[in-house]
Amino acid sequence: MNNAYCLLVLILSLQVVSANDRNAFLLEPVVTKLYMPTTEKKERNQVTHVIVEKSARKLYLMSGPTSLREYRIALGQNPIGQKEYEGDSKTPEGEYILDWRNPASRFFRSLHVSYPTPEQVQKAKSDGINPGSNIMIHGQPSSWIERIRLGFDQYDWTDGCIAVENQDILEIWSMVADGTPITIKP
C-alpha cells in the first residue's frame, strides 16, 4: 500500500468531535464501506479456515493447506497457556468457530470466537469458576485516549482477545465469512 493512499485513508477516517465537547480534540475513527480494502470475490470465498499461532504471534487466513494472508497479532496480557477463567488475560487454545461479528466494536471491528466450548463450560462449572466469554479477533481501540493509554506499540495488551491493526481487521472482515473454523495453537 503506498504512502499517499495510507495518508488519504487516515485523513478520511478521522473525525474531530464537536468543539463544544469537553474532549474537543479527541479524534475518533470513522470508517464506511467506501474504505474497505478490495479483495477479489474469489479470495473471499476461498478462506476455509483461520489459524492462530500464539507463540509466533501470527494469524493466517487459509484456503485448504495454502496460506492466503498472514498478520501480526497481539494477545492477552498473560498469553502462555489455555484460558481457564474470566479475568486471567489468557487467549484460549483449541478449535472454535468465528460465529458472528460486531461492526461497532469498542475495538473498531470484531469477529467473535465461539469460546468457551460446552466442554470448557462444564469443566469451569465443576471447578466453580466462570470460563469467560466474548473472545474476539479485533482491531485497535476506537478511542484515541485508550490507544494512547495502552501504548501503540505495546505487544500483548488484550484481556484474552486476538488484536490486529485496523487495516488488517478490515481485510479479515471482508475475506472471512461467519461460520469459518478457527484453530488457536499454543
N, C-alpha and C positions, 0 to 999 in steps of 0.2 A: 504494500500500500504506500503510495507516495506521500511525501510530507504535506503538499498542498491539499490533498484530499483529507488527510487527518486533521489539518487545521480547519478546513471547511466544516467537517463533521463536528469538531469541538465547538466552533463558534455557533453553529446552528443548533447544537444540543444544549446550550446554556441559556437559562432564563433568569433575569435579575428580578428578585422579589420586590414588590411594591416599596417605594421609598418611604411610605407611611408606616411600614412594618418595622418593628424594633430590631429585626435582623436584616436591615436594609441591604446589606452587602452579601448576604447568603446566596450562593448560586446553587440552583437545583437542576439536575439533568432532566431534559425533556426529549424523548425520542418517539418518533412516529414510524409507521411502516415505510415512509419515504426514505428513511435512513437505514433500513435493513440491508445487510450485505447481500449481494447477489450470489445465489447458488443455483447451479443447474438443477432443473426438476429431477433429472436422472440421479444426481447426488442425494437429493432429499429422500428419494425412495430407496436408496442403496444402504442407508445406515441400518444395520441389522442388530447391532449390539454396541454398548458403551463399556469400555474397560477403564478402571481407575487403578493405577499402581501407586499406592500411598508412599512407599519408600522412595520411589523415583520422582514423586510429586508431578505425575503426568496423568492426563485424561486422553483417551483415544476414542475416536469415532470409527467404528469398524464396519466393513461390508464383508461378511464372511471372515476369512482369515486376513484380509487386506485392511491396513490402516488408511483411512481417508484423510484424517486430520489428527493432529497432536497438539495438546495445550498444556501449559504450565499451570499448576494449581496450588492453592493454599488449603490447609486442612484445619481441623480442630486444634486448639492450643496444646492439647495433650495427645498427639497423633498416633503414638505407638500402641498397638493392641486393639482389641474389639471393644466397641461401645457396649457398656453394661447397664448404665443408668443415666437418667436425665441429670445434666449438670456435670458430667465427667469430662466434657470437652474433647471426647474422642469421636473420630469418624468411624462409622460402622464398617464391618467387613462382611462379605458374603454376596449372595445372589438376590437381586431385587428387581423391581420394575420402575421405570420412570412413568408414573401413572397420571399426573396432572401438572399443570403449570400455572404460574401466577404472573400476569403481565404488569401488576402494580406492586411488586415486591419492595420491601424496605431495602433490598439489595439489587435494585434495578430490574432484573427479570430473574425468575427462578423456575426450576423443574424439580418436582417432588420425587424423592426416592422412597419406595414403599417400606422403609424401615419403620417399626420392627415387624418381623415375620410373626405368624401365630406362635411358632416355637419359642421365639425370643420373648414374646409377651408372657407365655406360660412360665418360662424359666424365671423371668423377673417377678412374676406374681408369686411363685413358690419361694423366691428369695425375699419377698416383702419389699420390693423396690419398684420404682417407675422406670421403665426402659427408655423413656424419652420418645420423641417423635419429631415431626417437621424437619427431617433431614433433607436438604436441598442441594442442587447444583445451582449456584447463583453468581451474580456479578458483584461489583463493589458497592459499598453503601451509597444510597441515593443522596444522603445528606453530606454536604461537603464538610460540615463540622465533625461528623462522625468519621469521615475518611481521614481527616487531619488527626483526630484523636487516636485512631488506630495506627496511623502512620502508613503512608502509601507503600512503603517497601517492607513492612513487617511481614515476615514469612508465613507462619501459621497463626491465624488470628480468629478463626471462626469458633463457634460453640459446638462444632461437630460436623458442619456442612462442608461442601467442596466449593471453593471460590475460584473464579476465573476473572480475567479482565472483562470489562463491559463489552468490548468489541468481540471477544470470544463467546460470551453468552448469547449475543445476537446471532452469531453464526451457528452455535449449537442449537439454539431455539429454532432456527429456520431449517435445520437439517434433521433433527430428531423428533420422531412422532411420539405421541402419548402411547404407552404400551410397550415401548422399547426396553428390552432387558439391559440391566447394568450389573457388572461384576466389579466389586470393590475388593482389591487384593491388598495384603499387608505391604 
